[in-house]
Structure formats: C-alpha cells, structure tokens
Amino acid sequence: MTMEKYRCAIIGCGGRAHGHAKAYQLVDRG
C-alpha cells in the first residue's frame, strides 16, 4: 500500500513506528 511506504519514509519502519502509528492515526482523524 502507498500509505505503508509513506509511513516508512516519514516515521521509519521499526519498533518505535508502532508508537508513532497511534499518533499518526489521531492526526489522520483530525
């Protein structure tokens, strides 16, 4: 998915990515 690529590019694929993923969801929701 394109979203995955962006997440890896912005946040970076890794363990801490999970923590950022939660915050990212909140931002995505607005």
DSSP file (Angstrom, degrees, kcal/mol; ACC not computed):
  #  RESIDUE AA STRUCTURE BP1 BP2  ACC     N-H-->O    O-->H-N    N-H-->O    O-->H-N    TCO  KAPPA ALPHA  PHI   PSI    X-CA   Y-CA   Z-CA
    1    1 A M     >        0   0    0      0, 0.0     4,-1.4     0, 0.0     3,-0.0   0.000 360.0 360.0 360.0 149.0    0.0    0.0    0.0
    2    2 A T  H  >  +     0   0    0      1,-0.2     4,-2.3     2,-0.2     5,-0.2   0.881 360.0  59.9 -65.5 -37.3    1.1    3.5   -0.7
    3    3 A M  H  > S+     0   0    0      1,-0.2     4,-2.7     2,-0.2    -1,-0.2   0.905 101.8  53.6 -58.6 -42.0    0.3    4.5    2.9
    4    4 A E  H  > S+     0   0    0      1,-0.2     4,-2.5     2,-0.2    -1,-0.2   0.913 107.6  50.9 -59.0 -42.9    2.8    2.0    4.2
    5    5 A K  H  X S+     0   0    0     -4,-1.4     4,-2.1     1,-0.2    -1,-0.2   0.926 111.3  47.4 -61.5 -45.1    5.5    3.4    2.0
    6    6 A Y  H  X S+     0   0    0     -4,-2.3     4,-3.2     1,-0.2     5,-0.4   0.905 111.0  51.8 -63.4 -40.8    4.8    7.0    3.3
    7    7 A R  H  X>S+     0   0    0     -4,-2.7     4,-2.6     1,-0.2     5,-1.9   0.923 110.8  47.4 -62.5 -43.3    4.8    5.7    6.9
    8    8 A C  H  <5S+     0   0    0     -4,-2.5     5,-0.4     3,-0.2    -1,-0.2   0.864 115.5  46.4 -65.1 -35.4    8.1    4.0    6.5
    9    9 A A  H  <5S+     0   0    0     -4,-2.1    -2,-0.2    -5,-0.2    -1,-0.2   0.910 123.7  31.4 -74.2 -42.8    9.5    7.2    4.8
   10   10 A I  H  <5S+     0   0    0     -4,-3.2    -3,-0.2    -5,-0.2    -2,-0.2   0.949 139.0  18.3 -81.1 -52.8    8.2    9.6    7.4
   11   11 A I  T  <5S-     0   0    0     -4,-2.6    -3,-0.2    -5,-0.4    -2,-0.1   0.875 104.2-126.0 -87.5 -41.8    8.2    7.6   10.6
   12   12 A G      < -     0   0    0     -5,-1.9     2,-0.4    -6,-0.1    -3,-0.2   0.318  25.2 -86.0  98.9 128.9   10.6    4.8    9.6
   13   13 A C  S    S+     0   0    0     -5,-0.4     2,-0.3     3,-0.1     3,-0.1  -0.536  83.3  91.6 -70.5 121.3    9.9    1.1    9.7
   14   14 A G  S    S-     0   0    0     -2,-0.4     4,-0.5     1,-0.1     3,-0.4  -0.981  88.8 -68.8 175.9-175.4   10.8   -0.1   13.2
   15   15 A G  S >> S+     0   0    0     -2,-0.3     3,-1.5     1,-0.2     4,-0.6   0.914 127.1  52.4 -65.4 -43.4    9.6   -0.8   16.7
   16   16 A R  H 3> S+     0   0    0      1,-0.3     4,-2.0     2,-0.2    -1,-0.2   0.693  91.8  78.4 -67.8 -15.9    9.1    2.8   17.5
   17   17 A A  H 3> S+     0   0    0     -3,-0.4     4,-2.5     1,-0.2    -1,-0.3   0.851  86.4  59.6 -59.4 -33.7    7.0    3.1   14.4
   18   18 A H  H <> S+     0   0    0     -3,-1.5     4,-1.5    -4,-0.5    -1,-0.2   0.925 104.7  48.0 -61.8 -44.6    4.1    1.4   16.3
   19   19 A G  H  X S+     0   0    0     -4,-0.6     4,-1.3     1,-0.2    -1,-0.2   0.912 115.1  44.9 -62.6 -43.0    4.1    4.3   18.9
   20   20 A H  H  X S+     0   0    0     -4,-2.0     4,-3.0     1,-0.2    -1,-0.2   0.826 104.2  64.7 -69.7 -31.1    4.1    6.9   16.1
   21   21 A A  H  X S+     0   0    0     -4,-2.5     4,-2.2     1,-0.2    -1,-0.2   0.900 100.8  50.6 -59.3 -41.3    1.5    4.9   14.2
   22   22 A K  H  X S+     0   0    0     -4,-1.5     4,-1.7     1,-0.2    -1,-0.2   0.937 113.3  44.4 -62.8 -46.3   -1.0    5.6   17.0
   23   23 A A  H  X S+     0   0    0     -4,-1.3     4,-2.1     1,-0.2    -2,-0.2   0.876 110.6  55.9 -65.2 -36.6   -0.3    9.3   17.0
   24   24 A Y  H  X S+     0   0    0     -4,-3.0     4,-2.7     1,-0.2    -1,-0.2   0.893 104.3  53.1 -62.6 -39.5   -0.4    9.2   13.2
   25   25 A Q  H  X S+     0   0    0     -4,-2.2     4,-2.1     1,-0.2    -1,-0.2   0.907 107.6  51.2 -62.2 -41.9   -3.9    7.8   13.3
   26   26 A L  H  X S+     0   0    0     -4,-1.7     4,-1.4     1,-0.2    -1,-0.2   0.908 112.3  46.1 -62.4 -41.6   -5.0   10.6   15.6
   27   27 A V  H  < S+     0   0    0     -4,-2.1    -2,-0.2     1,-0.2    -1,-0.2   0.890 110.2  53.8 -67.4 -39.2   -3.6   13.2   13.2
   28   28 A D  H  < S+     0   0    0     -4,-2.7    -1,-0.2     1,-0.2    -2,-0.2   0.865 108.3  49.9 -64.3 -35.2   -5.2   11.4   10.3
   29   29 A R  H  <        0   0    0     -4,-2.1    -1,-0.2    -5,-0.2    -2,-0.2   0.817 360.0 360.0 -72.3 -29.8   -8.6   11.5   12.0
   30   30 A G     <        0   0    0     -4,-1.4    -3,-0.2    -5,-0.2    -2,-0.1   0.457 360.0 360.0  90.1 360.0   -8.1   15.2   12.7
